Amino acid sequence: MILRLTIVCLLALFLNRISYAIHCDVQTFIFYSEGKSYIEICLYVPTEDLKRHYAEDSSFRNQVNMTLILKSDKGILFADKILLQNAYSSQTSPMLHNLRWEAKPGKYELETILYEDQNKVDEISLIKMIEVLPAPTSAFISDIQLLSTVKSNTDSLNPMVKNGFYFEPLPYSIVVPTQFVLPYYVETYFTKQLPDKYYYLENQLFLLDSAGKHHLIDTWIKRREVVNTDFILQNKDISHLPSGKYILKLSLKDRNQKSFHTTGVEFYRMNPFWDRLHKVQYENASEERFFSELSDDSIHLAIKALYTLISTPHQAVADDLINQKKYEAKRMFVYRYWKDNYGATAIEEFQKHMDLVNMANRMFYSGFGYGFESDRGRIFLKYGKPIEIFKEEIDAGAYPYEIWKYDKIVKTGQNNVKFLFYNPDMGGQNYRLLHSTAYGEIVNPKWEIELYRKVKDEFEGDNPVEAKGVNKAFSRRARDFFNE
């Protein structure tokens, strides 16, 4: 069964993974060294739908049998059988492998066959056509390798390590919404033949519309010293690119802008949040004026103060904005949150929230960031003011602590909710959340042991490992008050 996947099929496969138990992305790149041509093969196997092989501790791993065959019109040039498996873990993780084969110039067919265990019923076969050009003898650029992850690593035995870095390929050439930077690797050759000390690598990003037309989005240039072989790793911020198909094009030029070689690669960007921002923008003039007139400092504070209210995917977007000086994007992000959640009262609710933010800054300032970023400030912003606060600084053997009580949490409908904060630093106001009864918050069955850590050997029962509380004593009131 040969799978020839279009970009539409790839998206469905990547998002839904419903067609087969085994999926695989096979990427090939042509690199050169010492006058020889090499095919580098990167294999990415997602494991969410694979059979799990469990260990005694309930951790598991996956394994796939893989055969790679490189053919030309002259027959089979290479064949390799691999048992691909990941390490035992409690979480799913993709399986990766990388190998490099020397190949003479020509056209090839790479067939990759995969199946689990000895079950060949669900076997799949992927076909990829490859053309290898003769090794260059003048200024030249290799294929562009798009990446999802890059880390410094010098382990030469790891097949995913190259030139001092650990690389993970960009699966299916799709940049997911939570990836905000696109790393890419390329090599240049024989630039030392150029007359100047430096050469210039022009980077261009194009958007492809539905008619196949190229629209230039950005251009940036890197100056490099001329060498026989140059290994180049770059990063491109793609956080605010809307969803669509793009081409990254590199051109090798001299200082007079004479081009010696050009290469390119396509990728697809998925970015539904920013798609909505680009489409909707502001919806009325008064709201536009209000949010557009917020100072840079105010909007930076406003987006940080949203962090406890937004979902995890939006937190990732907020993190990216917080770390960059994209103030117009920050204004749009803040506006869209309040508009989407409160409609016509967006400005009013935003102002109420910022009043709470300023109050939390005053009440919970500790010297570690904003007051609303502390644990007490976060709970205050998320759930509002408690109906009762019990403070204690002289409880026998305990760190200073506070117990907050809520009659009802409106967002979850939960009644009689309590939070216990403590200050193990003893000084200042950096109280940390130790235990709560709230849905989705910290629950620590041994909170009493931690709170009374200064009391030695006074745990309840005979087993210190299993103990959840300490012996009662005069003025030890935390348990009684928390349980009221």
N, C-alpha and C positions, 0 to 999 in steps of 0.2 A: 504494500500500500504506500504509494508515494504521495507526499503532501507538498503541494505547490501553493504557498500561501500568499495572498495579496495582503496589502496593508489593512484592509477591512477585516479579513480573516484573522490576521495577527492580533488586532485589537480585541476581537471577540475571544480569541484563545487566551490572550493575556489577562483579560478582565474576568472571564467566566470559567475558563478551563473545564468545559463540559464535554468536549468531543472525545477525548481519549484519557486513559489513566496515565499515560506517559507523554510528556511534552519535552521538547528540547529546542534550544536556539543554537544553531551552529554558525559561527562567524569566521570568516577567513580574511587574512591580510597578507599582503606581499611585502616582505622586507628583503634587504640585500646586505651581504657582508663578504668582503674580500673577493669580489667578482662573481659571487654565487647568488642565486635567487632562492628564497625560502618561502614556503607557505606556512603561515602561523594559523593554527586552528584553535579557536576558543569555544568551549562547550559549556552551556548553561542548562541545567536540568532542574526545574522547580519540583518540589517534593510534596506539596500539600495533598496531592491525590495518590501518592505512592503507598505501597504496603510498608508497614512499620515493623521493624525487627527489634523486639524489646529485650532489655537486659533485666537483671534481677531487681535493680533499683527503680524500675519503671521508666528509665530513660530509653530512648530508641534511636535507631538510625535507619537510613534507606539505602538501597543498593540497586544498581541497574547494570545489566550486561550491555556492552556497547561494542560494535564492530565498525571500524572506519576503513573504507576502501577508496583509494585514489586510482582512477583509470584514465587512460588516453586511448586514442585510436590504435595504439600499439599493444594494448592490453593493460593488465594491472601493474602499477608501479610500486604501490605500497599497500599493506593491509595490516591492521593492528586490532587486537582484541583487548578490551579493558573492562575490568570490574570496577565500576565507579561507586564509591560509597562515602558517606560523610561520617563525622564523629558522633558518638553517642551524646544525646542532648535531650532536654525536656521540651525543646521548641523546634519547630520546623525550620530548616535552612536549605537553600539551594545547593546542589552539587556542582562543582566547577572543575574544569580540567583544561589544560593548555598543552599543546605540543607543536613542534616545528619540524617540517620535512623539507629537505632540499629538493628542488625541482628545476629541471631545465626549461627554457622558454617553450611555451606551447599552450594548448587548451586542454583542460582536464575536467573530469566529473568526479566530485567527491560524494560518496554515498555513506550515510551514517545510519546504522541499524541499531535499534534499541528494544530491549524487552526486560521484564522483571523475572528474576529467578529462572526457572526453566519454562515459564509460561510464554510461549511464542504466539498465542492466540491474539494477544494485544500488541504484537510487534509492530513497530512503525519504522518506516524508511524515509529519510530525508535526502533529497538530491540537491546539490549545489554545483553550478558551473563556475569554473575558475579559469582565468587567463593569466599566465605568467609572462611578463615581458623580459627581454634580456637585461642583465645587470647593467645599470647605467655607467657611463664613462664621463658624464658631464653633470652639471648642476641638476638635481632631481629631487622630488619629494615622494616619500613612500605613501602607502595607503594611510588614511586617518583612522585611528582606533578610538571610538567613543567609549567612555567608561562610566560606571555608576559609583565606584569606590576606588580611592587611591590612598595608600598608606606607605610610609617609609618602611622598608624591610630589606635586609641584606642576606636573607636565607636563600642561597643559590640552589638549594635542593627543592625548594617550593616551585612547582611549575607555573604558579601565578605571579612569580616575582621576576622582574626584568629591570635591569639598570638601576637597582637600589630601591625599587618601588614594588609594592604589592598591588596588582591591578585586578579589578573585577569588571567584566564587560558590561555594557549597557544592554540589558535583555531586550531582544526583539527591536532594538533601536528605538525604544519608546521611553521618553523621560516622564516619569510619573509625577503627580502633583506635589509630592513631598520632597522632590529633588529640586533644589533651587540653583545649583551650580553644575555645569556640565564640564567635567574634565575630559581632555582628549590628548592622545599621544601620537606623535609623528616623528619620522626620521628624515633628515636631509643628507644628501650625498654630494661630494665633490664641489662644494662651494669654495674650496681653497683655490680652485682654478679661476675664480673671478678676480678681477684686477684690484679690488679694494680690500680693506681690512675687515669690512663688515658686509653682510648681506641682509636683506629685509624680507620678512615673512608677512605678507599681507593676508589678514583674516577677514573674510566677509560672510555675513549671515543673510540668507535670502528666505523669504516666505514664498511658498508655492501656493497659488490660488487654485480654484477648482478647474480653471482652464489651462493649468500648467504653466502660467506665466510667473516669472521670477520678480519679486519685489525686494529691493535691497533694504535691510533693516538696520545694519550696523557694519562699520568697518574699523578695524584696529590693526596696528602694525607693530611687529616685534623686530628689534635689531639684534642680530646675532653675529658673533665673530666667525669668520670663515674657517672651516675645518673639513677634513675628508668625510667624516660621519658625525652628524649632530643629532643628539637625542633630546627631543623637546616635549615637555609636558606643560600644557596650558589649562586654564580654567576660564569658563565663560559664565557670567551671571545670566541665567535665563528665567529668573523668578517671575518676571512680569510679562513673559511672552504668552500670548493667548494660545489656546489649543490650535494645532494645525501642523502641516508638514513643512519642514524647513530643509535648507541645504547649507552646510558649512563648507566654504570653499577657501583653499589656501593657495597662494601664488608666491613663488620664489622670485624675488626681484633684486636688481642692483640699486644703487643710490639714484640713478637716473630713471627709475621706474621701468626699466626694461625687464620684461617677464621671461623667465627661462623655463619654468614648468608650473603647471596648475593641476590640482586635484581637488576632489570634493566628496562629500558623503551626505546622505539624507538621514533625517531622523524625524520622529513624530513627538510633539509636545502635548501632554495632557495637562490642562490647567483650568478646570471648571470654575474655580472661584474667581480667577481674574477674567475669565470669559464674561462672567456676569457683570463685573465692574466695568469692563470695556463697553458692554452693551447698554447697561442701564444708566450709569453715571448719576448725576444729580437729577432730581425729579421736579424741583421747583426752585425759583430764583432766590427766595428768602432762605431756604435751607442751604443752597449753594453758597450764598454770601456768608451765612453764619459759620459754616465749617471751613470755608476757604480763608476766612479772616482769622482763624485761630493761629496763634504764633507757633513757631517751630517747637519751642519748649513745651507749650501747652498740648500740642498734638502728640508729642513724644510721650508725655505723661499720660495722656488719655488712652493711648494704645497699650501701654504697660498696665494700666488700670483695668483694661478689658480682659486680661489674661485669664482671670479666674472664672469668667462668665462664658467663655467661648469653648467650642469643642476642640478635641485634640488636633484634627487636621488644620483648623483655623489657628490653633496655637503655633503650629509649625510655620504658618505664613506670618503670624505676628512676630515670631522670633527673628525671621529673616528681615522684616521691616525694621524692627528695633535696632538691629545691628548695622543698618545702613542709613544714609541720609536722603532717603526718598520720601520727602515730606508730603508731596502731593499724593503719592500712593498711600501714605499713612492716613491722610485726611479722608481719602475715599474709603479706606478700610473701616475707619471709625464711623463714618457717616452710614455706610451700608449696614453695619451691625444695628445701629439704633433705628434706622429706617425700616429694616426688615422685621424687627421685633416690636416696634411701637408705632409705626405708621405716621399718622399726622401729629402725634405727640413726641416725635423723635427728639427734637431740641429740648423740650421740657424734661424728658426722662434723662437725657444726657446730662443736663445741668444738675438734676437731683443726684445722679450718680457721682458727678465730680464733687458735689458738696460732701457726700459720704467719703470720697477719696481724701479730701482735704481734712476732714474730721479724723479719719484713720491715721493720717500722717501726724497729726498733733497728738493723738492718744497713744499711739504705739511706736513712736520714734525710738529706735534702739541704737542708731549709729551704723546699722547694717542695711543700707539701701533705704527705700521709702518705707514709711510706716505701714502702708497698705500691702507691702510685699512680705511683711512678717506673717507668721502663722495666725496671730490674733487678728491682724489687719485683713488677711485673706478671708477668714471666717466671717468677720464683720461685714465685708463687702458682699460676700456670697449669700449670707443668711440674714443679715440685718442685725439690729441691736438685740442682745439677749434680754429676757425678762428678769433675770437675776444673775449677779456675778458674786461669787464667794472668793475672797482673797485671803491667802494665808502665807505668812512669812516666818512663823516661829513654831510650826508643827514639829513635834519631837522627831528628829532624825530625817525629816523630809526637806527636799529642796523647796524654795518658794514656789507656790502654785496658785492657779486660778481655776475655778470651775464655773463654766457658763451653762445656763439652762435656757432652753427654748420650749415654750408650751407647744408650738407646732411649727414645722418647716413647711412653708407654703409650697415650695417648688416640688417637694416629694410627697407631701401630705402626711409625713411622719410626725407623731406626737411624742411629747416628753423626751426631747433630745438634749444630750449633754456633751460638753467638750471639756477636757482637762488639759490645761497648759502648765508647763513647769519650766523653771529657770535653772538648769544644771550649772550655769556659769556663776551663779550666786550674785554677781554684780550686773548692773545695767538693767535693760528691759527686754532682753532677747528671749522672750518666752516661746517655747516650742510646743506644738501639739503632741501630747503623749498618748491620749486615748479619747475615743468618742463612741457614741452610740448611733451616729448619723450614717445613713446609707452612703457608701462610696468614700467615706473618710477613714482615717486610721483607727483600727480596732486592735488594741494591745491587751490580751488577757492577763499579761504579767505587768500591767502598768504600776501596780502598787509596789512590786519589787524594785522597779526602776526608780520610782518616786522616792522611796526610802532606802536608796542605795547606801547612804551614809551609815545606816544601821547594820551592823555585822551579825550574821548568824542568828537573826531573829525572824526567820521565815516560818510560815506555818507548816506543820507536818514534819516528817523525817527525811524527806527527799528534797534537797535544794534545787535540783533540776526541774522537778515537776511542780514545785511550789508556785502559787500565783499571788500570794499575799504575805503580809508580815503579821506578827503577833500584835494583838491590841495592847495599847498602853495609854496612859493618861495623856490627853491632848492630841492624840493621833485621830484626826477627825475626817481625813480625806475619804475613806471608804464609806463612813456613815453619811456624810453629806452628799457624796456622789450617788448613793443608792436611795436617797430620800425621794 
